[in-house]
Amino acid sequence: MSQAESHAADANVRATVEQVINDVRTSGDQAVRELSEKFDKWSPASFRLSPSQIEDIMASLPEQVISDLTFAQAQVRRFAQKQREALRDIEVETLPGVFLGHKNIPVNSVGCYIPGGRYPMVASAHMSVLTAKVAGVKRVIGCTPPINGEIPAATITAMALAGADEIYLLGGIQAIAAMALGTETIRGVDMLVGPGNAYVAEAKRQLFGRVGIDLLAGPTEVLVIADETADAEMCATDLLGQAEHGPTSPAALITNSEELARDTMEQIERQLQSLPTAEIAGVAWRDYGQVYLCDSEDEMVTLADQLAYEHVEVLTRNPRYFFHHMTNYGALFLGKETNVAYGDKVIGTNHTLPTRGAARYTGGLWVGKFLKTVTYQEVKTAEASALVGEYGSRLCELEGFMAHKAQCDLRVRRYSARKEE
């Protein structure tokens, strides 16, 4: 696709999203229903699933699936709880009689989008709904689309097990808009989280400000950093493991071994002959695959930080070298015993991560994203108020804020006299 074609496609996405959001804003449930019929051929009596419907859906799944989902959620919950415990409220006396502090307050309501599309993203329920609940969010709702007119039973079950307070079988821009703006039957939320296609990402971008969001996610990315101790089969397998997400998913190898670079490229072509998702992964590798040959580990670190990829696997003699020196990545996967699939599905870290270089300035979704760290101050003595007021008065006047100065002067007059008594 040429640059002009890309700009035209982006403009079309923006215009489509803007129109859908405006329709939902002005027509509420009617627009949501019409859009769901148009895009998903889905128009049930109620988009919200009842408790009995959810029970029936869960009962339709094999016990092994329930067991697997429960195991995965236990890992996500355990790590999220430890992260929450690390976030402490503080209060300190910075001057005699002056107390400052901060509190971590959960967002009141969150809307989680769990995609369908090419793959039902079951694990996104753990990463969004469950993590929000661990953070202490009172109301967590979730939307997921029907898939070819069918209810995605595993996704619904994962949302229920994660603790969703309301579950809606609703997808696309209309789901994002309904959660953000509210309709006659869907009460709006304060924050939107979860991955999705270009239309979902654009809807989150346009609604940011009215609601909070987690990230503006682009196509998923994987970077494998490997030296001569790695084997080409593993490098190729792990690169294709993310390339299968979509035809625009970047996959890159950084190595200081020319032999490994060549062997990995050969292995990729060999594996594509039998990979069930080769039609997608092969296009992604052809159009967005990259192999970089470096002279040293330092050069590999520098290049990896420049790329700032979402997922970074380190298959080297000393993976911790990269842990200690790299600064830009969504998540690190250290050593051959782990891989991106573990992080995406089961091991416990969150899989909603920054893409398109956003790792230069942000991390991924975690309990802290659902918390507002808010500050407060309390001055408990007349002496302290008069002291701070004297400095404050002069600093306000320096900037020309005379009404601000008056606030300080009032305290100085009242509390200096009291201090002298």
Residue, then its C-alpha position, 0 to 999 in steps of 0.5 A: m500500500s502506497q503512502a497516499e493509499s494509507h492516508a486515504a484508508d486512515a481518513n476513511v476509518r476516522a470518518t466512519v468512526e466519527q459518524v458512528i459515534n455521532d449516531v450513538r450520541t444522538s440516537g442511543d439504543q436505536a443506533v446501536r441496534e441498527l449498527s449491530e445489524k449492519f456490521d454483525k448481523w446481530s439484533p437480539a432482544s437484549f444485548r446484555l446477557s442475563p445471569s441465566q444466559i451466562e450460566d447456560i453458556m458456561a455450562s456448555l463448555p467442557e470442564q477442561v476449558i473451565s479448568d484452563l481458564t481458571f488456572a490462567q486467571a489465577q496467575v493473572r490475579r496473583f500477579a495483579q494483587k502483588q502489583r496492587e500491594a506495591l502501590r501505597d498511600i502516603e502522608v508526610e509532614t513536610l514542615p512542622g504542621v504541614f501534612l501532604g499525602h496521596k491516595n490511590i483511588p480506583v476509577n468508579s466504572v470501566g468498560c472492557y472490550i474483548p475482540g472477536g474478529r479473526y481470533p476470539m481474544v479470550a485472554s483479554a477478559h483476564m487482562s482487562v476485567l479481572t485486573a480492573k476488579v483487583a484494582g478495586v473498580k466497583r463496576v466493570i462491564g464488558c462487550t464482545p462481538p458475536i462471531n459469525g452469528e454465534i455466541p463466543a462461549a469461552t470469551i463470555t465464560a472468561m468475562a464472567l469468571a473474571g468478575a464482570d458486572e455486566i456482559y454485552l454481546l456487542g462489538g465494534i465501534q458501536a460497543i465502544a461508543a455505547m460504553a463511553l457515551g451511554t444509551e437508554t439501556i447501557r450506563g456509560v463508564d469512566m474508562l475504556v480498555g482493551p485491544g481491537n482493530a483499527y476502528v476500535a482503536e480510532a473510536k477510543r482515540q476520538l472518545f479520549g477525554r470524555v473517558g479515559i483509555d488504556l492505550l492506542a494499540g496498533p498491530t502486535e509486534v515481536l522482537v527476538i534478540a538472539d546470539e549464537t547460543a540460540d537455535a534457528e527453529m526456536c527463533a523462527t517459531d517465536l517470530l511466526g507466533q506473533a506474525e500470525h496475528g495479522p498481515t501487518s504485524p511486525a516481526a524482527l530478529i536482532t542477532n550478532s550471528e550471521e549464521l543464525a540470521r540465515d538459518t532463521m530465515e530458512q526455518i521461517e520459510r520451512q515452517l510456513q509450508s505447514l503452519p495452519t495460519a501461514e496465509i496470514a503469518g507469511v504475508a506479515w513476514r514478507d511485508y513487515g519482517q526484518v533481520y538485523l545483524c549487529d557487532s556487539e551486545d551494546e549495539m543490539v541493546t541500542l537498536a532494540d531500544q530504538l525499535a521499542y517493540e511491544h514484545v521482546e524475547v531475549l534468547t541469549r547466553n545472558p538474558r539479564y544483560f538486556f534486562h539491565h540495559m534495555t529501557n524501551y519495551g512493552a514486556l520482556f521474555l527472558g530466556k529460551e524457557t519462556n515465550v510471548a505466548y505464555g505472556d499473552k495467554v497464561i503466565g500472569t503478566n498483562h498482554t495489553l501492551p504499547t505498540r508503534g514506539a509507545a514503549r518509549y513513554t509508557g508501559g502496558l495495562w496493569v492495576g495502576k492504570f485503573l487507579k487515580t493517584v490524587t493528592y491532598q494537603e492539610v495545614k494543622t497549625a496557625e504558625a505553619s499557615a502563616l509561614v507558608g502564606e508569607y512565601g505564597s503571597r510573594l510568589c503569587e505577586l511575582e506572577g501577577f496573580m493578585a487574587h491568589k495573593a489575597q488568599c495567602d495574605l488573609r491567612v497571614r493576617r489571621y494566623s500571624a496574630r494568633k501565632e503572636e498570642 
